[in-house]
Amino acid sequence: MSARLAEFQRSREPEKLFTAAATADADALAPIALSGDDLGTAACQVLGWWHFFRCSVLTTDGKYPELARSLTFLTRVADRPAALPEPVRALIGPAAEADSQSEIGRDLLLAGSRDPEPRLLDAGIMLLSAAVAGTEDPRAASRIALLIVGYQWRYRRTHQVDDLEHAIETGERAIRFLPADHQELAGILSNLGVAYRARYGRTDAIPDLTRSIELTTTAVASCPADDPQGVACLSNLADTYCERSIRTGDLGDLSAAIDCAERVLARTPAGDPEHASSLARVGAIHFRRYERLGEVADLRHAIDLEERADAADPGLFKPLTDLCVLYRERFQRLGDVADLRRAVKSGERALASLPDGDMRRGMPASMLNLACRYLYEATQDLAQLRRAIDYGRLAVAASPAGSPDRASALGNLSPALQRLYGHTGLLSDLQQAIDVDEEALALLPEGHPTRVTSLSNLCVAYRSRAEHTEASADRAHAIELGERALAAIPAEDPTRIVTVRTVSAAYRDQYNHHGDVANLNRAIELAHLALDTLPADHPTRHRCLSELNTVYQLRYRHSADVADMRRGIEFQEQALASLPTDHPELAMMSANLGQAHHQFADTTGRPVDEGRLDPLIDVIVESAATASATQRVRSYHVAGRVATVLGDHRRAAALLDSAAALLSSLPPSGADWRDREYRIGQYTGLVRESIAAHCAFDDPAGAVEAAERGRGILLVAELGTDSLATPAFPELRTAAADGAVVLVNTNLHQGEAIIVTATGDPILVRLPGLGGAGLHERVQHLIDVNQRSGFAAVLHQRRVIPEILGWLWEVAVAPILTALPATRRVWWMPTDLLGLFPWHAAGRPGEPGALDAVVSSYTATLRTLSHARSRPPSTERRQLTVAVRDAPGASPLPATVGEAEHLHSAHPGLPLLIDENATADAVLAQLSAATWAHFACHADADLIVPSRSGIQLHDEVLTLSEISRLRLADAELAYLSACSTANPGIAQADESLHLASAFQLAGFRHVIATLWPIADDIAATTAREIYRHLDGKPSADSAAHAVRQATLDLRAAHPDRPDLWASLIHNGP
């Protein structure tokens, strides 16, 4: 490079400075110049001269980047004037002159404002800083003003807060020594105000806004009336007043902002280059006032101004972004979906006007996220929701890390993710929504207005997660977050209504699960507040009315005052009447009204007004046609219930069947057990009501098909059948070969049984006593039996089980056995919570009962029974025996080891896994080799969320989902000598999700399990008896007979203790 410099000095041929080889050498030398050694110093000198010479031969703007690069390198040797080109000595080093530094610094800054080369601003700031260093000469004011601007320009590019600090420090020092009438003072004050406002954007410190207003007000007062700088000062002042009003809620600041903005507009008439920006500013501030006061006139005026701004300058960025917001707000207020499409179009124009990498892209992207989400909600077009999430993620990516803008973008993204969860039901989607709002909260200090958005979002998200996971802590947290959000919003703020409704719903959920009437009263109070706050013409008023219906229906359950139900229906009637026939929420609102009418009729025994119900069914069904799959299920379900109220059982059956047929489509692909059971479990009662409707018009075959259509959906899917379509009755009944399958059902008022045999028509048996308070009381007893522990639980079992068995015999089993064809082999198939009952053991104490009459087994559905029959029996017995005496956190089971050792001594083929050897990995490894498996240990039976059930091993719980994913080709018999391993739970009873069904899914043809907890000594004795009665073959096809005989033996030993012997059941062919 030195040689190249010498050659140029000799030849003075400029082209020698710009050859590709010379440029490559300079690029290679640049990293060496960064080193701190002598070689680096030499490299800096050579490169400084090189760029200086390049600058000297250029006459266009291209010379300034070369000069900036030259100064960057030569600064390293500035203390040696001889090492510098002579013209550069006036800029850096001991001979530098302030006037030269000021002039060249200004030129570099102006070039840097047009050119992205970062060294232009760096060099300009360096020269100007040196020019004003230590001076308090008022003649340096123009240099100081330019330096402040330079710092601000560089901050906008780099977002390095140090530049703001330098700008503020420089400006504050200048105004201390400049006289009040100095011509540069107004500009310095204005730019200093801008710097404070920019720092507020990073720190959220209100004193920065206040200082900005003070400085800019003084700047405005310092400007002559005809000074164009006064327009810029007024513009800045309007923006700062508006920003402070957003932060503090001060309406005085908002009025001051409007006054300043309108003064600017008056001074920038049509034809002025700033006219469009002035229009947009006034429009934006009027919109802020609309947000605070809710006056539609402000919203309309804002849109008019922004549309005029767009027309005046179609390429201007701000009106387009503002219109994206304003059109969306007008949709929310007036309900015209076309406004949402206008919002999307404006937002996309704004985004397209900015190049990739422009940090301003975050704003239109975030606005597009909101517009597309609202468009999805209005149209149920899933593509719009996907676009909303994509735009939301783009907004987050474009926002500086740690900034309030990023927090705002995160807060806007969260509701779109929550809507996605509403569509998919996947807990992972909901967790993403929670995560982004938690990140947003962490970025914002207490008191920041944007926190309200995330607090409100999180209130909704934690409510949803509590509903999905049954985590009560989430419900309490939702209320706490919601109340914090409410406290942060001024009472007169019209946007507060959204949070009011959110918190009301959180209290409603809490009441539903805990029954504290104080929570219900708060929910009602907030629901009324929401309605009272909302203008009569607001497009979301129907939601407030519907929510009032919901809380008054709940209050009836507490008050038993029919007037509460009537009042709720009146609110829901108003909600429905307010909607046009094509409204996207018509399906939801009409279904809510139908449900309220059904509840009234179901409770009182008569409808409110029978003549209004038939047309209501039509509205529910017609509006469901364009609704989401989840809403269609609910709509058809409710319509079927209303048809039942009218006594139109055929129509009811058709509607309920339509709802049940959609159930299998609800869980999205990729959903785990919990997500799938949650989606299916939302429609409790649908299947039993469908079966009852068919039986009401003597259609038992249709009832059996309805049971198959709506029950065991997850089991059938996991079994991998060729189709989820329900076979017709003639195919279904083949499962009853060698006996009879008895479907038992209740609509909670009365029951029915349908006896299915392999040949002949199904037999319908009416069971009028299987319902009402008697059923409810005994279901609750069985739930208590499974949830209590300790000596009190044993006493409770001993008291209630004999009574339940006698009642069950009287109202159901005796009539069923009377109608049973000549067979002693029965598979019980109870629906819903009837699965809690021991049908196989029904009977009065001391008298022959079901155990004496038939050999019983259980099956979830006819298809699962057919599947078990289709698998060939095992030809080899490879016994796996597992026993855990002391599981972590559980009571000891001393009898389990003897039980396991006795069995293993008879069948020692596989290793005996006891206590510390009974780990999850060891069990899973041995299960793949076993055909028979015996587990003597504790089980976790979760009645609310069955998929959380599992077997307690030494190191961890082997969960239901882990077991069900196994695919064991030769599995024959699983004996689960543990508590409640066949209990179907409460919320998803028709899915028959329990440990017994999990082992069947894993491949075991036969499973022996328990309906309620049993003592470990009795469990050990029973196991020995059952194995004694098995015939010793590799096949376990005699398992049902062995269970029955062992149960009879135990009954003979303990005739008055059915709690000891009635729990064991058999599942399988």
Buried (B, 14 or more C-beta within 10 A) or exposed (E): BEEBBEEBEEEEEEEBBEEEEBEEBBEEBBEBBEEEEEEBBBBBBBBBBBBBBBBBBBEEEEBBBBBBBBBBBBBBBBEEBEBBBEEBBBBBBEBBEBEBBBBBBBBBBBBBEEBEBEBBBBBBBBBBBBBBEEBEEBEBBBBBBBBBBBBBBBBEEEBEEEBBBBBBEBBBBBBEBBEEEBBBBBBBBBBBBBBBBBBBBBBBEEEBBBBBBBBBBBBBEBBEEEBEBBBBBBBBBBBBBBBBBBBBBBBEBBBBBBBBBBBBBEBBEEEBEBBBBBBBBBBBBBBBBBBBBBBBEBBBBBBBBBBBBBEBBEEBBBBBBBBBBBBBBBBBBBBBBEBBBBBBBBBBBBBEBBEEEEBBBBBBBBBBBBBBBBBBBBBBEBEBBBBBBBBBBBBBEBBEEEBBBBBBBBBBBBBBBBBBBBBBBBBBBBBBBBBBBBBBBEBBEEEBBBBBBBBBBBBBBBBBBBBBBBBEEBBBBBBBBBBBBBEBBEEEBBBBBBBBBBBBBBBBBBBBEEEEEEBBBBBBBBBBBBBEBBEEEBBBBBBBBBBBBBBBBBBBBEBEEEEBBBBBBBBBBBBBEBBEEEBBBBBBBBBBBBBBBBBBBBBEEEBBEEEEBEEBBEBBBBBBEBBBEBBBBBBBBBBBBBBBBBEBBBBBBBBBBBBBBBBBBBBBEEBBBBBBBBBBBBBBBBBBBBBBBBBBEEBBBBBBBBBBBBBBBBBBEBBEBEEBEBBEBEBBBBBBBEBBBBBBBBBBEBBBBBBBBEEEEBBBBEBEBBBBEEBEEBBEBBBBBBBBEEEEBBEBBBEBBBBBBBBBBBBBBBBBBEBBEEBEBBBBBBBBBBBBBBBBBBBBEEEEBBBEBBBBBBBBBBBBBBBBBEBEBBEEBBBBBBBBBBBEEBEEBEBBBBBBEBBBEEBEBBBBBBBEBBBBEBBBEBBEEBBBBBBBBBBBBBBEBBBBBBBBBBBBBBBBBBBBEBEBEBBBBBBBBBBBBBBBBBBBBBBBBBBBBBBBBBBBBBBBBBBBBBBBBBBBBBBBBBBEBBEEEBBBBBBBBBBBBBBBBBBEEEEEBBBBBBBBBBBBB
